[in-house]
Amino acid sequence: MAVRVEVPLSAINEVELPITIGLGDETITAGTLYLDVRNGQVEDFRKPFADALREIADAMEQPTRADGGEVPDAAAHG
């Protein structure tokens, strides 16, 4: 059974999009991008998206373990 719900664009204030990264058969959700909606239009998403990608890249360059320690054999940053 399918249900269809229609919502006017004026009722939507924000769109939440997961940022996923895949490598081979593995996929992780690296973060979430929140986009503001004004007057039924999504605000320019380029800056928030670029900021999110920079944050992910920084985390990949400086990997840490769950306990806060450094990852053995990780590439040196600098």
Residue pairs with C-beta under 8 A, 6 or more apart in sequence:
8 40
9 37
9 40
10 39
10 40
12 37
12 40
13 36
13 37
14 34
14 35
14 36
14 37
15 34
15 35
15 37
15 42
16 32
16 33
16 34
16 35
17 32
17 33
17 34
17 35
18 29
18 31
18 32
18 33
19 29
19 30
19 31
19 32
19 33
19 52
19 53
19 56
20 27
20 28
20 29
20 30
21 27
21 28
21 30
21 56
22 28
30 56
30 59
31 52
31 55
31 56
33 45
33 48
33 49
33 52
34 48
35 42
35 43
35 45
35 48
36 42
36 43
37 43
61 75
61 77
62 74
62 77
63 70
63 71
63 74
64 70
64 71
65 71
